[in-house]
Each structure stands twice: as structure tokens, then as C-alpha cells.
């Protein structure tokens, strides 16, 4: 396993971290024995960063993480967990939640304690003011209950930079992958400021975990790759500002494949990265020709989520992620929001700034993905 510095914390963390949001399940419930064994296997193979949250798996994720680290030298694993700060009750309950999480994790302290999904407005409203979360977090640090105060974030890049500039956070967990490169500059900015960067969803939240010949062709001719997840993970880890990429792994096979990828010492070359960037830029250009997701066509009187349907079609058509697209289309079908619900009323087409023949394309989506 390769290790990287985590900002200014002074820690060396494994390039691959374990995200405990997608533990193995049976009939919708986490399979405790398999989950604990999988987490333990990850530790034995050199992963030393495990990430969970207050609400993952209905609150049981932290419990299984706690069971997995039982008996493991505490100084050899960095525990990261999160709690939301989105309303006044979250401020009032912050300390009680922290104590609950410590009990679940069966530990005396958490290494990285995150404000879960924090936005700039929420920082101003609930974290920074006197008596807010920041004040409580500093008190918990002084008591040794948390080592580093941090955040995970889905805000705009501009607001993420504002949060970094406060100087209050040791690490930042954000999204970055082949399908979404929006935060590339934020990662560089965080590195310059000494903030450790943790990437969530390096395999696109599972979207890049399915086979795709198109994605495997992102690599230059002559470079053999085993799978789409290998390219996705190597792409993320090639950004010099990334400290650790946390992946939700639910099987030994996924764990072993990601371990092999994260243990490769050679990063993607400049030529390989350029080849990937050119392929992604071309796909983005083609995607914008089909649908930019502006949403002007909504609402649909028949409750069809037109942009969502077109996005799934693009995953199939442009990325070759057909298995994922069909699985997600089935969810739209259950919600009554799928393309086959179109009744050809025509209300949407005059609203489209790209003059897309929406009705015809919805028919194509239904024919292609409903299977």
C-alpha cells in the first residue's frame, strides 16, 4: 500500500480508504459477519483510513466499523465520521451525537470529525457563531474526543474555497471522478493551503464500477487496463492534491482490485492524462448537444423527469455504462418518472433552448433502457 501526507495533520494515510456507506447487505440489511471481515481484511492489507457517518446504514455503519477495529492497534487506523449541521437542532444535538458515535465506534476519540455535507451558508449560520458547532468542536478537541475538525462538502467550488479560507478545517472531503471533474481546481487550492483532500466517489458512486469498453478506450493505444474502476481510481489518484480516495467496497473482489490499483507506484503519465482529458472533453461536447440539463422543459404534466432520463441515456450512449443506466432507469420507472410515461403533449419542446426533439428522444430512451 502507498501512503500520502494528509495535509498538515502530520499523518501518512493510505492512498485507498474504505468508505463504510456501502457495506455488503442481505435482504436490505448489512451482513454483519461479512462486513466486519471485509473491513478487517482492508486493515490487514494496509488501508488505514476508514470513513463512516452518523446516518450510514441507519446508524449501524459506525457499529460495524467499531467491531472491525476491535483489538487493532488504535494508532494504526484513522477513523473519520460525520454528522450533519443543517438546522438549529443539529447544533443543539452536536455534542450528544458525538458521544453516541464514540460509543458506536467503540473508541475514546475520532481522528477526523466532519460537518457532513456542509455548505458556506450553513457554516455562517450554524458553525461559526458563538455557541455554534465550531466552539463545541474546539472544546471536544481540548478534551481529546476528536483530533481534527473537518468537513465534507457538495457546495460550489467558489464556496468550497471560502470554507478552506476560514482556516478552521484540517481536511476536506469532496467529489471528484471521471464523470465529474468540477472540483479539480479546489483540490489544488486545498493542497496549497495545507488542507488534506479526501475524495469520495472515485468510481462515480458505483457508476464506473460496471464494464465499459468506451471508458477502457480512454487510455492510449497499447496500454492494457483490466477494468473501468481501475482507470477511474488511477485517474483520481493521479491528481497531486489528493491524499486519499475512499471507495465503498462490498465484496472481497472489489477490495482486492482496488488494492492492486492503489498500490501501483507509477501515476498516470502526462500523455495518458492528456488522452483521458481529450476523451472526456469530447464526451462533454457531445452530451451538451443532446441535453445540458438546464431543466427549462420541466415540469412535465405527466411527471416525466426529462433531464434525468436524458442523463441516463448519455451514460449509455457516451460512456457505455449501459448496465448502470438500465438499473437507474428502473428506479425512474417505479417512481412514474420514466420516459415511457410521455404522452406526447408537446409542452416541453417549445421550452428547450437547444430545440431538442424531446418526444422522439424520450421514445428512444424508453426503447433502449426499459429492457
ABEGO torsion letter per residue (X at the ends): XBBBBBEAAGBBBBABBBBAABBBBBGGBBBAAAAAAAAAAAAAAGBABBBBBAABGGGAAAAAAAAAABGBBAAABBBBBBBBBABAAAAAAAAAAAAAAAAAAGBABBABBBBBGBBAAAAAAAAABBGBAAAAAAAAAAAGABABBBBBBABBAAAAAAAAAAGABABBBBBBBAABAAAAAAAAAAAAAGBBBBBBGAAGGGAAABBBAAAAAABBBGBBBABAAAAAAAAAAABAABABBBBBBABAAAAAAAAAAAABABBBBAAAAAAAAAAAAAAAAAAAAABAGAGAAOBBAAGBBAAAAAAAAAAAAAAGBAAAAAAAAAAAAAAGABAAABAGAGAAAAABAAGBBAAAAAAAAAAAAAX
